[in-house]
């Protein structure tokens, strides 16, 4: 594979990313670009031009197009004819819709635990909360966010509802750039860890309905801050 020349459109001080590929190139590329979107290196509304990405990642345009399509399926980029791909932008309505539907569906994922054996899940939730606390102490935003996602994913997986899992997987992915942006401004004020501990304690006590309600409140609790953030993105 030939190595294209670096585009002059790129900042000369910005490093070229060469992929160490343990999986097919488009998927490895998709993960690298996903991280750039979530952490804000690629800004909302920023064009994702194939020639620029070709130079940045030192790969040909075929894998780049496929990676962009994968990101579009995950709700992180948008595409318009003759305009190409751009990082997704979020209107106030987009954020409100996203958070309200997530809250309802995540509440239902907890309600689905009513007949499940929760012993293994509780061990995993406690371990996730411990890792999340360590990331908080270290001010590691990416680690903290990853464990935030892990906590909810463990519950969703245990629910046994495949349709719910697939839907929430995309919705949570769409929300990650927003969550990272908020945490990067406000990590010290995050109450997510305390909420997660309370949800786990309610599940431990067999209080499924209370845990479901607490999960819905937990997600909606961040909505006002997210709506305020929308004006700055």
C-alpha positions in Angstrom: 0.0 0.0 0.0 1.4 3.4 -1.0 1.8 6.1 1.6 0.1 9.4 0.4 1.8 12.7 1.0 0.6 14.7 4.0 -2.1 17.2 3.0 -1.1 20.9 3.4 -4.6 21.4 5.0 -3.4 19.6 8.1 -1.6 21.5 10.9 2.1 20.9 10.5 2.4 20.4 14.2 -0.3 17.7 14.4 1.1 14.1 14.3 0.3 11.8 11.5 -1.5 8.7 12.8 -0.2 5.4 11.5 -2.5 2.5 12.4 -1.3 -0.6 14.2 -3.9 -2.9 12.7 -5.0 -5.9 14.7 -8.3 -6.0 12.8 -9.5 -5.0 9.2 -8.3 -1.6 8.3 -11.7 0.1 8.1 -12.6 -1.0 11.6 -9.3 0.0 13.1 -9.6 3.3 11.3 -13.2 3.7 12.5 -12.0 3.3 16.1 -9.3 5.9 15.7 -11.7 8.4 14.2 -14.4 7.6 16.8 -12.0 8.5 19.6 -11.1 11.8 17.8 -14.8 12.7 17.6 -15.7 11.7 21.2 -12.7 13.6 22.6 -13.4 16.7 20.5 -10.3 16.6 18.3 -12.8 16.6 15.4 -15.3 19.3 16.3 -19.1 19.1 15.7 -19.8 20.2 12.1 -16.2 19.7 11.0 -15.9 18.4 7.4 -14.3 15.0 7.2 -12.6 15.2 3.8 -11.3 12.0 2.4 -8.1 13.6 1.1 -7.2 15.1 4.5 -8.0 11.8 6.3 -6.0 9.9 3.7 -2.9 12.0 4.6 -3.6 11.9 8.3 -3.9 8.2 8.7 -1.7 7.1 5.8 -4.3 4.8 4.2 -6.1 4.8 0.9 -9.6 6.3 0.4 -11.4 3.0 0.2 -11.0 2.1 3.9 -11.6 5.7 4.8 -15.0 5.7 3.0 -15.9 2.5 4.7 -14.9 3.8 8.2 -17.0 6.9 7.6 -20.0 4.8 6.7 -19.5 2.8 9.9 -19.4 6.0 11.9 -22.5 7.2 10.1 -24.3 4.0 11.2 -23.2 4.8 14.8 -24.7 8.3 14.6 -21.4 10.0 15.0 -21.1 11.5 11.5 -23.6 12.7 8.9 -23.5 12.7 5.1 -25.1 14.9 2.5 -24.8 14.5 -1.3 -22.2 16.7 -2.8 -21.2 17.9 0.7 -19.6 14.7 2.0 -19.2 13.7 5.6 -19.2 15.9 8.7 -19.0 15.3 12.4 -22.5 15.2 13.8 -23.9 18.4 15.3 -26.5 18.5 18.1 -29.4 20.9 18.3 -31.3 21.5 21.6 -34.1 19.2 20.3 -31.6 16.5 19.3 -30.2 16.4 22.8 -33.5 16.5 24.6 -34.9 13.7 22.4 -31.8 11.6 22.8 -31.7 11.9 26.6 -35.4 11.3 27.1 -35.6 8.2 25.0 -32.4 6.9 26.6 -33.9 7.5 30.1 -37.0 5.5 29.2 -35.2 2.6 27.6 -32.5 2.3 30.3 -35.3 2.3 32.9 -36.8 -0.6 31.0 -33.5 -2.4 30.9 -33.5 -2.4 34.7 -37.1 -3.5 34.9 -36.1 -6.5 32.7 -33.9 -7.7 35.6 -36.9 -8.6 37.7 -36.5 -12.4 37.1 -32.8 -12.5 36.6 -30.1 -13.8 38.9 -28.2 -10.7 39.8 -25.2 -12.2 41.7 -22.7 -12.0 38.9 -24.0 -8.7 37.7 -23.6 -7.1 41.2 -20.0 -8.2 41.3 -19.4 -6.7 37.9 -21.1 -3.5 38.8 -19.1 -3.1 42.0 -15.9 -3.7 40.1 -16.9 -1.1 37.5 -17.7 1.4 40.2 -14.3 0.8 41.8 -12.6 1.5 38.5 -14.7 4.5 37.9 -13.7 5.9 41.3 -10.1 5.4 40.5 -10.4 7.2 37.2 -12.2 10.1 39.0 -9.4 10.4 41.5 -6.9 10.4 38.6 -9.0 13.0 36.7 -9.0 10.5 33.8 -11.9 11.6 31.8 -11.7 8.9 29.1 -11.4 6.1 31.7 -14.3 7.6 33.8 -16.5 7.8 30.7 -15.6 4.3 29.6 -16.6 2.9 33.0 -19.8 5.0 32.9 -20.7 3.3 29.7 -19.6 -0.1 31.1 -21.9 0.2 34.1 -25.0 0.7 31.9 -23.9 -1.9 29.3 -23.6 -4.6 32.0 -27.2 -3.9 33.0 -28.4 -3.8 29.4 -26.6 -7.1 28.6 -28.1 -8.8 31.6 -31.6 -7.7 30.7 -31.6 -10.3 27.9 -33.5 -8.0 25.6 -31.6 -8.0 22.3 -33.7 -5.4 20.6 -33.3 -3.0 23.5 -29.5 -3.7 23.6 -29.1 -2.9 19.9 -31.1 0.3 20.2 -29.3 1.6 23.3 -25.9 0.7 21.9 -26.4 3.3 19.2 -28.1 5.9 21.4 -25.3 5.7 24.0 -22.7 6.0 21.2 -24.4 9.1 19.9 -24.4 10.6 23.4 -20.7 10.0 24.1 -19.3 13.2 22.5 -21.7 15.2 24.6 -20.8 13.3 27.8 -17.1 13.7 27.2 -17.5 17.5 26.5 -19.5 17.9 29.7 -17.0 15.9 31.8 -14.1 17.8 30.3 -15.6 21.0 31.7 -17.1 19.7 34.8 -15.6 16.3 36.0 -15.4 17.4 39.7 -19.2 18.0 39.7 -20.1 14.7 38.2 -22.6 12.7 40.3 -22.6 9.7 38.1 -20.5 7.5 40.4 -22.7 8.2 43.4 -25.8 7.4 41.3 -24.3 4.2 40.1 -23.5 3.1 43.6 -27.1 3.8 44.6 -28.5 1.9 41.7 -26.3 -1.1 42.5 -27.4 -1.0 46.2 -31.0 -0.9 45.2 -30.5 -3.9 43.0 -28.6 -5.7 45.8 -31.7 -5.2 48.0 -34.0 -6.6 45.3 -35.7 -3.2 44.8 -35.9 -3.5 41.0 -38.6 -0.8 40.6 -36.7 1.7 42.7 -33.5 1.0 40.8 -35.3 1.5 37.5 -36.7 4.8 38.6 -33.3 5.9 39.9 -31.8 5.0 36.5 -34.2 7.2 34.7 -33.6 10.1 37.1 -29.9 9.6 36.8 -29.9 10.0 33.0 -32.3 13.0 33.0 -30.3 14.7 35.8 -27.7 15.6 33.2 -30.1 17.0 30.7 -30.2 20.6 31.8 -26.3 20.8 31.7 -26.3 19.1 28.3 -28.8 21.7 27.0 -26.7 24.5 28.3 -23.7 22.9 26.7 -25.4 22.8 23.3 -25.0 26.5 23.0 -21.2 26.2 23.3 -20.7 23.4 20.8 
